[in-house]
Amino acid sequence: MYQKLKIAIVLLFIVQNSFSQEGIPVYSDYLSDNYYLLHPSMAGAANCDKVRLTARKQWFDQTDAPALQTLSYNGRVGERSGIGVILYNDKNGYHSQKGAKLTYAHHLMFSRDEIDLNQLSFGMSANILQSQLDETEFLQSGDFDPIINGIIVQDASYFNLDIGASYNYLDFYVHGTIQNVIETKRKIYTEFESANLRRYILSAGYVFGDKNRILWEPSLMFQLVDLTKEKSIDFNIKAYKSFDFGKLWAALSYRSSFDGAEYLSGSGVSSQKLNYLTPIFGVNYKNFMFAYTYSYLAGDVNFNTGGFHQITLGIDLFCKREKYECNCPAIN
């Protein structure tokens, strides 16, 4: 019965939203107990099925500022399979992108028993993609421009794939994913963009400490955009404290870009790289989860130093397997 209900949940998610973009923007929301947002191989990897809802808003004092909402579900089907679905809406000014990802993962257990974690996972997500441009406010009354229709322009739907693998061994984990594997030449409004939209993501971390006191989880996440060779890395530290009702946790993430840009500074020329500092606070109460994320943008040249806010709500379902004997919050 549980397996049929899980499949029904996935199908319901897909029916509710069947369009998308070339992928979900890579922020720090994966640290809110949701590595599945980045890595399809994490679908069904945990002891519980997970539902996560996130809402991100930048620069509250700016009209049409970037905003992102995601709704995800992933869970185990049988002993070795996992399924998942992600719906998202990404809006930036007049441009918006909506999408759906459907995921299948396969998990290979090399454990000596049911509570010894040694799991190798493979996953693949199929993406349905669509972009939209709102031209309704481009022209004033009586104006005319032959390339502006004055309507909401719907780009054609596109399809792509993400593939990845994960290895969880006791307190250690590593994930690798290639997003947008297929070269798809998309026509964005009036021009064609490059067919290569591939992004490579690598994550790794280790959990240590006393589970009766505080657990510490240092981790990193590296990403590379294939076409432009843009590179960035996240350095993260996360701490967990358990209580009778659940646990409190907090994280601090620092993102730094390998690439920079030059700008005029007084009589000389200076350079600057993208640098984010993101604190995250969360609580798990029984099967429910809440997290708040704030990002600070450092540097002399920026649009706005703060105002990157995100809320995450979650619930864990069907927690029927015995927990592993390890410090592995993403699995247990």
C-alpha positions in Angstrom: 0.0 0.0 0.0 2.9 2.4 0.9 4.5 1.9 -2.5 1.3 2.7 -4.4 0.7 5.8 -2.3 4.3 7.0 -3.0 3.8 6.6 -6.7 0.5 8.4 -6.5 2.2 11.3 -4.7 4.8 11.6 -7.5 2.1 11.6 -10.2 0.2 14.2 -8.4 3.2 16.5 -8.2 3.8 16.1 -12.0 0.2 16.9 -12.9 0.3 20.1 -10.9 3.2 21.5 -12.9 4.6 20.3 -16.2 7.0 23.0 -17.3 10.5 24.2 -16.4 13.9 25.9 -17.3 17.4 24.5 -17.8 17.7 23.8 -14.1 17.1 25.0 -10.5 19.5 27.8 -9.6 22.2 26.5 -7.2 21.8 28.3 -3.9 22.5 27.0 -0.4 19.1 25.4 0.1 20.7 21.9 -0.2 22.0 22.5 3.4 18.4 22.6 4.7 18.3 18.8 4.7 17.7 18.5 0.9 20.7 17.2 -1.0 18.2 15.7 -3.4 17.7 19.2 -4.9 21.3 18.9 -6.4 21.8 15.2 -6.6 19.3 12.8 -8.1 21.1 9.8 -6.6 19.8 10.9 -3.1 16.2 10.1 -4.0 15.1 7.5 -1.5 18.5 7.3 0.2 17.2 8.2 3.6 15.3 6.3 6.2 12.2 8.5 5.7 10.4 9.8 2.7 10.9 13.6 2.6 8.7 16.5 1.5 10.3 19.9 1.3 8.9 23.3 0.4 11.2 26.3 -0.1 10.5 29.9 -0.8 13.4 32.3 -1.6 13.1 36.0 -2.1 15.8 38.5 -2.8 15.8 42.3 -2.1 12.4 42.9 -0.6 12.7 46.6 -1.3 13.1 46.0 -5.1 10.2 45.4 -7.5 10.4 42.2 -9.6 13.4 41.0 -7.7 14.5 37.3 -8.1 12.3 34.8 -6.4 12.4 31.0 -6.3 9.9 28.4 -5.0 10.5 24.6 -5.0 8.4 21.7 -3.9 10.1 18.3 -3.7 9.3 14.8 -2.6 11.6 11.7 -2.6 11.3 8.3 -1.0 12.2 4.6 -1.1 10.3 2.1 -3.3 11.1 -1.5 -2.4 14.5 -2.4 -1.0 16.8 -0.8 -3.6 14.9 1.8 -5.5 14.1 5.5 -4.9 11.8 7.9 -6.7 11.4 11.7 -6.5 9.9 14.7 -8.1 10.8 18.4 -7.9 8.5 21.3 -9.0 9.9 24.8 -9.1 9.1 28.3 -10.2 12.0 30.7 -10.8 11.2 34.4 -11.5 13.6 37.2 -12.2 12.1 40.5 -13.4 10.1 40.0 -16.6 11.7 36.6 -17.1 10.4 33.4 -15.5 11.1 29.7 -15.7 9.0 26.8 -14.5 9.9 23.2 -14.3 9.4 19.6 -13.2 12.0 16.9 -12.5 11.1 13.2 -12.2 13.8 11.0 -10.6 14.6 7.4 -10.3 17.5 6.2 -8.1 19.0 2.7 -7.5 20.8 1.9 -4.2 23.3 -0.8 -3.7 24.0 -1.9 -0.1 27.3 -3.4 0.9 26.5 -3.4 4.6 27.2 -6.3 7.0 23.8 -5.8 8.5 20.7 -3.6 8.4 22.1 -0.9 10.7 25.6 -0.6 9.1 25.6 2.2 6.4 27.6 1.4 3.3 25.5 2.5 0.3 26.4 3.3 -3.3 23.6 5.1 -5.2 23.0 6.0 -8.8 20.2 8.4 -10.0 18.8 10.1 -13.0 16.3 13.0 -13.3 14.2 13.8 -16.4 13.5 17.5 -16.8 10.7 19.3 -18.6 11.7 22.8 -19.3 9.9 26.1 -20.3 10.7 29.8 -20.2 8.4 32.8 -20.2 8.8 36.5 -20.9 6.2 39.0 -19.8 6.1 41.8 -22.4 2.8 43.3 -21.1 4.6 46.3 -19.6 7.3 46.8 -22.2 5.3 49.5 -24.2 3.5 52.5 -23.0 0.0 53.2 -24.4 0.3 54.2 -28.1 3.9 53.0 -28.5 4.9 50.5 -31.2 7.9 48.2 -31.6 7.8 45.5 -34.3 9.7 42.9 -32.1 7.6 43.5 -29.0 4.2 41.7 -28.9 3.0 43.2 -25.7 1.9 39.8 -24.4 3.3 37.0 -22.2 5.6 35.1 -24.6 5.8 31.3 -24.0 9.0 29.6 -25.1 8.7 26.0 -26.3 9.1 23.1 -23.9 12.4 21.3 -23.7 13.7 18.1 -22.3 17.0 17.3 -20.5 18.6 14.8 -18.1 20.6 15.0 -14.9 22.7 12.0 -13.8 24.6 11.4 -10.7 26.1 9.0 -8.1 26.4 9.1 -4.3 28.4 7.1 -1.7 27.4 7.1 1.9 29.7 5.2 4.2 29.0 5.6 8.0 29.8 9.3 8.8 31.2 10.1 5.4 29.5 11.0 2.1 30.3 12.2 -1.4 28.0 13.1 -4.3 28.6 13.9 -7.9 26.1 15.1 -10.5 26.1 16.3 -14.1 23.1 18.5 -14.9 21.7 19.0 -18.4 23.6 16.2 -20.0 21.9 16.5 -23.4 23.0 19.3 -25.7 19.7 21.1 -26.4 19.7 24.1 -28.7 16.9 26.3 -27.3 15.5 29.4 -29.0 15.1 32.0 -26.3 12.5 34.5 -27.7 14.4 35.7 -30.8 17.9 34.2 -30.6 19.3 30.7 -30.2 21.4 30.0 -27.1 24.3 27.5 -26.9 23.3 23.9 -26.9 25.7 23.2 -24.0 24.0 23.8 -20.6 26.0 21.3 -18.6 26.9 21.9 -15.0 29.1 19.6 -12.9 28.5 19.5 -9.1 30.6 17.7 -6.5 29.7 17.5 -2.8 31.5 15.9 0.1 31.3 15.9 3.9 32.0 14.2 7.2 30.1 14.2 10.5 31.9 13.8 13.8 31.3 14.5 17.5 29.2 13.2 20.4 25.6 12.6 19.4 24.6 13.2 23.0 26.2 16.7 22.8 26.9 18.3 19.5 27.6 16.8 16.1 29.7 18.8 13.6 29.5 18.4 9.8 32.1 20.2 7.7 31.4 19.9 3.9 32.1 21.5 0.6 30.4 21.8 -2.7 32.2 22.6 -6.0 30.4 23.5 -9.3 31.6 24.1 -12.8 29.7 25.5 -15.7 31.0 23.6 -18.8 30.4 26.3 -21.5 31.8 29.3 -19.6 34.2 27.4 -17.3 32.9 29.4 -14.4 33.8 27.7 -11.1 32.8 28.3 -7.5 33.1 26.4 -4.2 31.1 26.4 -1.0 32.8 25.8 2.4 30.2 24.7 4.9 30.1 23.9 8.6 26.9 22.6 10.3 26.2 21.7 13.9 23.4 19.6 15.4 22.1 19.3 19.0 19.6 16.6 19.9 16.7 17.0 22.3 13.7 14.9 23.4 11.4 16.7 20.8 13.9 16.5 17.9 17.0 18.6 17.2 18.2 22.1 16.7 20.8 22.8 14.0 22.7 25.7 12.4 25.0 26.1 9.4 27.3 28.6 8.0 28.2 28.6 4.3 30.8 30.6 2.4 30.7 30.6 -1.4 33.6 32.0 -3.4 33.9 32.2 -7.2 37.2 31.3 -8.9 36.4 34.0 -11.5 36.2 37.7 -11.1 35.6 41.0 -13.0 37.6 44.2 -13.2 36.1 47.6 -12.4 37.3 51.2 -12.1 38.2 52.2 -8.5 39.2 55.8 -8.2 42.1 56.3 -10.6 43.0 52.6 -10.8 41.5 49.3 -11.7 40.4 46.7 -9.1 39.0 43.2 -9.4 36.2 41.4 -7.5 35.0 37.9 -7.2 31.5 36.7 -6.1 31.4 36.0 -2.4 28.4 34.9 -0.4 28.1 34.4 3.4 25.0 32.4 4.3 23.9 31.5 7.9 21.1 28.9 8.2 19.1 28.0 11.3 16.7 25.1 11.6 14.7 22.9 13.9 13.4 19.4 13.6 10.3 18.8 15.7 9.2 15.1 15.6 8.6 14.6 11.8 8.5 18.3 10.9 11.3 20.6 9.9 11.7 24.4 9.6 14.7 26.4 8.4 15.5 30.0 7.7 18.3 31.1 5.4 19.9 34.5 4.9 22.6 35.3 2.5 25.0 38.3 2.6 26.8 39.4 -0.6 30.2 40.8 0.1 32.3 43.2 -2.1 32.6 46.8 -3.0 30.5 46.5 -6.1 27.0 44.9 -5.7 23.4 45.7 -6.3 22.4 45.1 -2.7 24.5 43.5 0.1 21.6 41.7 1.8 18.0 40.7 1.5 18.5 37.1 0.4 15.9 35.4 2.5 14.6 31.8 2.3 12.1 29.7 4.3 12.1 25.9 4.2 9.3 23.7 5.5 9.4 19.9 5.6 7.8 16.7 6.8 9.2 13.2 7.0 6.9 10.3 6.1 6.9 6.5 6.3 9.9 6.3 8.6 9.7 2.5 8.9 13.3 1.3 8.7 15.6 1.1 11.7 18.1 3.9 11.9 21.7 3.2 10.9 24.4 3.3 13.6 26.2 6.3 12.3 26.4 10.1 12.5 24.6 10.6 9.2 21.8 13.2 9.5 21.0 13.2 5.8 20.3 9.4 6.0 18.9 9.0 9.5 
